[in-house]
Amino acid sequence: MYAVIDVETTGLRTTWHDRICEIAIVHVDAAGRITGDWCSLVNPERDLGPQHVHGITAAEARRAPVFADLAGRISLLLRDRVVVAHNLAFDAAFLVAEYARLGLSAPVGREYGLCTMNLAAQLLPNAGRSLRDCCLAAGIPQHRAHSALDDARAAAGLLSRYLHRVGAPPPWQQLVLDAATLTWPDLPEADVLPMQRRHRHEVEEHFLARLIDRLPRVASPPQADTYLSLLDHALLDRHVSTMEADALVEAAGELGLSRAEVLDLHRVYLHALAAEARDDGTVTDIERADLHTVATLLGLTRADVAAVLDPAPDPAHRRSTRPLPAPAFQLLPGDTVVFTGQTAEPRELWEERARAAGLAVGRGVTRTTRLLVAADPDTMSGKARQARRHRVPIIHPGAFLGLLAKLPPAP
């Protein structure tokens, strides 16, 4: 009878190449009862835009199916139903644009469906336009905004209230009759599963869990320096992004390193950091906190930190310790940095901070770019693709502030 939809997007306009990054569909019968729902993240194949609004990470989106792989399922879920949304014009425009990219047309829009926002003018005259305000006026419990499934369920709740108020048949009965005559793209369902966003309390599995224990174990594998060099790059901003974790797992597999050997190398890395911290005779609270941060990122424990801070380490461990494969990364006056993605603060503010520190700000990433600062280091933006191609480090804004604090004064 009805299919209530909601989409989360990378921005506000399809004409600016914004894409769907999450879609939810809730089925509602003629009596206003929810009979089923479906939701999936969508890989938009670009940066995710205002992530601080919709809360979807690039790590999640890059592993999600692209719209082309979901289009068949979506057509099936919408076929023979009146499409409903809160601000239907917005959601319909993005659905139409996604099908258009596949060379197909989708019968969704104001002339075919219902908008719970527009209907509120007659059925909830004292309510505001937002979904939250309409739900509040209709007595529908609060929901998590900017989650496609939660928003679609809330809009379905509004539709149910409307159906009870207008009676049967509803004033839009002709739309219900016409729904069966609309032609949706006849696409096969791809063999992909929908992907749900992680709940906030869920923690992603540590990348070490994806490594296997191979035999025989080598005490000091010759591939150590290659792996440690990659680790240096990943830990530059004291954050291991999903793409960096994938790269470490792939490298360990290609180098034939077991999980136990990788853990040993992580302890070697931590020991080298501790040796640098002890070099001036004092380990500061900041240095100690940094060691604990690195240990957590590397799957190590507080006991491992305590062991490397021991002023008289075990001689055998000292012999197996290698120096860091590269000096610590440092920005210098005149270096070019580039920014990508939307943060809570305007990009102009970040660029101003960079220029005030004596850095140059670039518009695009080239081989001479020193650093790419990304709202989400896992971003799929064009700038990030160029940075990975040229091996330009990608860090989050918090790490960039840390590097600015260590930037030497201009000569």
Secondary structure by P-SEA (a helix, b strand, c coil): cbbbbbbbcccccccccccccbbbbbbbccccccccbbbbbbcccccccccccccccaaaaaaccccccaaaaaaaaaccccccccaaaaaaaaaaaaaaaaccccccccccccccccccccccccccccaaaaaaaacccccccccaaaaaaaaaaaaaaaaaaacccccaaaaaaacccccccccccccbbbbbccccccccccccccccccccccccccaaaaaaaaaaaaaccccccaaaaaaaaaaaaaacccaaaaaaaaaaaaaaaaaaaaccccccaaaaaaaaaaaaaacccaaaaaaaacccccaaaaaaccccccccccccccbbbbbbccccccaaaaaaaaaaabbbbbcccccccccccccccccccaaaaaaaaaccccccaaaaaaaaaaccccc
